[in-house]
Amino acid sequence: MEKNCEGLPGCKKKKDKLSLLKRAQNFISTTTKHVAGGMKNINDTDYMIRIRTCNTCDKLSGGNTCSMCGCYIPTKARWEVSDCPLNKWKK
């Protein structure tokens, strides 16, 4: 089966499912860091680099969610204080 066969019958791809509680904890933690850091966003160039990095990652789920942390990538990638759980974003 293809790489992006999640949810389809016969898919052998390992599912990376986070519990709702863990996703909520990650969201609260990241949002708290964003607010405490002055709600700063990165520039458009670095944002696009982050988005491209995520778009090529096998942990991207549904086109916009990281299956490692459960975060919504278009938002998380914009925030200056955010980190990739796999350390794929430059510091």
Backbone torsions as a table, in degrees:
resi	resn	phi	psi	omega
1	MET	NA	161.9	-178.7
2	GLU	-72.8	163.7	-179.7
3	LYS	-56.8	-41.5	-176.5
4	ASN	-102.0	54.5	-178.8
5	CYS	-99.9	8.9	-177.4
6	GLU	-45.6	131.7	176.2
7	GLY	87.0	-9.9	-179.1
8	LEU	-91.0	145.7	177.9
9	PRO	-58.2	136.9	178.2
10	GLY	84.8	-0.1	179.8
11	CYS	-68.4	128.5	-179.4
12	LYS	-97.6	-1.9	-178.2
13	LYS	-66.1	132.7	178.5
14	LYS	-67.4	131.7	179.1
15	LYS	-87.1	132.4	176.4
16	ASP	-107.3	88.4	-176.6
17	LYS	-105.2	127.3	173.7
18	LEU	-97.0	147.1	176.1
19	SER	-68.5	156.1	178.2
20	LEU	-60.3	-38.5	179.0
21	LEU	-62.5	-45.5	180.0
22	LYS	-65.3	-38.9	177.0
23	ARG	-62.6	-42.1	179.2
24	ALA	-64.4	-42.0	177.8
25	GLN	-61.7	-44.2	179.0
26	ASN	-63.4	-41.9	179.2
27	PHE	-62.6	-46.2	-179.3
28	ILE	-64.0	-43.3	-180.0
29	SER	-62.0	-47.9	-178.8
30	THR	-66.4	-41.2	179.5
31	THR	-65.4	-40.4	177.9
32	THR	-61.5	-45.2	177.7
33	LYS	-61.9	-39.5	-179.4
34	HIS	-63.8	-46.8	-180.0
35	VAL	-66.5	-45.8	180.0
36	ALA	-63.0	-29.3	179.9
37	GLY	-85.1	9.1	178.0
38	GLY	88.0	13.6	177.7
39	MET	56.0	39.7	-179.0
40	LYS	-82.3	141.8	176.5
41	ASN	-109.3	155.9	176.7
42	ILE	-83.6	166.7	179.8
43	ASN	-72.7	164.5	-175.6
44	ASP	-60.9	-37.0	-179.6
45	THR	-63.8	-49.9	179.4
46	ASP	-65.6	-34.5	176.6
47	TYR	-60.7	-46.9	-178.6
48	MET	-65.9	-34.1	176.4
49	ILE	-64.0	-43.7	177.5
50	ARG	-61.5	-45.1	-179.1
51	ILE	-62.6	-44.7	178.4
52	ARG	-61.7	-40.5	178.0
53	THR	-60.3	-46.3	180.0
54	CYS	-66.0	-38.3	-178.5
55	ASN	-64.7	-20.6	178.1
56	THR	-100.1	0.7	-177.3
57	CYS	-86.8	138.5	179.3
58	ASP	-75.6	-3.2	177.3
59	LYS	-94.0	-0.2	176.0
60	LEU	-75.0	127.8	-176.9
61	SER	-120.4	129.6	177.4
62	GLY	68.1	13.9	176.8
63	GLY	84.4	-9.0	-177.1
64	ASN	-152.0	6.0	-178.0
65	THR	-126.3	135.2	176.7
66	CYS	-83.0	124.5	-179.0
67	SER	-79.0	-8.5	176.9
68	MET	-82.6	-40.2	-177.8
69	CYS	-116.1	-17.2	179.3
70	GLY	84.6	5.3	-176.2
71	CYS	-80.3	153.5	175.3
72	TYR	-81.8	109.1	-169.8
73	ILE	-61.5	-42.5	-179.8
74	PRO	-56.8	-28.8	177.4
75	THR	-86.4	-51.4	-176.7
76	LYS	-58.8	-39.7	-178.0
77	ALA	-65.9	-22.9	-178.8
78	ARG	-80.5	-29.2	-174.3
79	TRP	-77.4	129.4	-177.3
80	GLU	-59.1	-37.9	-175.3
81	VAL	-80.5	-7.6	-176.7
82	SER	-72.5	148.0	176.0
83	ASP	-128.1	150.7	172.1
84	CYS	-79.1	132.8	179.6
85	PRO	-65.2	-14.8	177.4
86	LEU	-104.7	9.5	179.6
87	ASN	57.1	38.6	180.0
88	LYS	-91.6	-11.2	179.1
89	TRP	-94.9	142.7	176.8
90	LYS	-69.7	152.9	-179.0
91	LYS	-89.5	NA	NA
